[in-house]
Amino acid sequence: GVSLAAAMLVTPAASAYLLTRRLWPMMLVSALIGALSSIIGLYISYYLNIVSGSSIVLTATVFFLLAFLWKRMKSRNM
């Protein structure tokens, strides 16, 4: 339980850090990623009949991986 709570706090912020550099946009993007992860994760847990906390964290992790890959592709093009 503690590791899921820590992951839900850290993962959206880490994703937002990859996408922005200023504090206010980072807080907004982090809140948006957290909210979307929660909504999408709850829908996934409902339709697949799995535990909601882990599906929310896995959804946030997918957002992080997408942000990481986008950042990496962007840095290679420069």
C-alpha positions in Angstrom: 0.0 0.0 0.0 2.8 2.4 0.9 4.6 1.8 -2.3 1.5 2.4 -4.4 0.9 5.7 -2.6 4.5 6.7 -3.1 4.3 5.8 -6.8 1.1 7.8 -7.2 2.8 10.8 -5.8 6.1 10.5 -7.7 5.1 9.2 -11.1 3.0 12.1 -12.3 5.5 14.6 -11.1 8.4 12.8 -12.8 6.4 12.7 -16.1 5.6 16.4 -15.8 9.3 17.1 -15.2 10.2 15.4 -18.5 7.7 17.5 -20.4 8.2 20.9 -18.8 10.9 22.9 -17.0 9.0 25.7 -15.2 7.2 25.1 -11.9 3.7 26.3 -12.7 3.3 24.3 -15.9 4.9 21.3 -14.2 2.3 21.4 -11.4 -0.6 21.7 -13.9 0.7 18.9 -16.1 1.4 16.7 -13.1 -2.2 17.3 -11.8 -3.6 16.5 -15.2 -1.6 13.3 -15.5 -2.6 12.3 -12.0 -6.3 12.9 -12.7 -6.2 11.2 -16.1 -4.4 8.2 -14.5 -7.0 8.0 -11.8 -9.9 8.1 -14.2 -8.5 5.7 -16.8 -7.2 3.4 -14.1 -10.6 3.2 -12.4 -12.2 2.4 -15.7 -9.6 -0.3 -16.4 -10.0 -1.8 -13.0 -13.8 -1.9 -13.4 -13.9 -3.5 -16.8 -11.0 -5.9 -16.2 -12.1 -6.7 -12.6 -8.7 -6.0 -11.1 -7.5 -4.0 -8.1 -7.9 -0.2 -8.7 -4.8 1.1 -6.9 -2.4 -1.0 -9.0 -4.3 -0.2 -12.3 -4.0 3.6 -11.5 -0.3 3.3 -10.8 0.3 1.2 -14.0 -1.6 3.8 -16.0 0.6 6.6 -14.5 3.6 4.5 -15.4 2.4 4.2 -19.0 2.2 8.0 -19.1 5.7 8.2 -17.7 7.0 5.8 -20.3 5.3 7.8 -23.1 6.8 11.1 -21.8 10.2 9.4 -21.5 10.1 8.1 -25.0 8.8 11.4 -26.4 11.7 13.3 -24.6 14.2 10.8 -26.0 12.9 11.1 -29.5 12.9 14.9 -29.3 16.5 15.0 -28.0 17.7 12.8 -30.9 16.2 15.1 -33.5 18.1 18.1 -32.2 
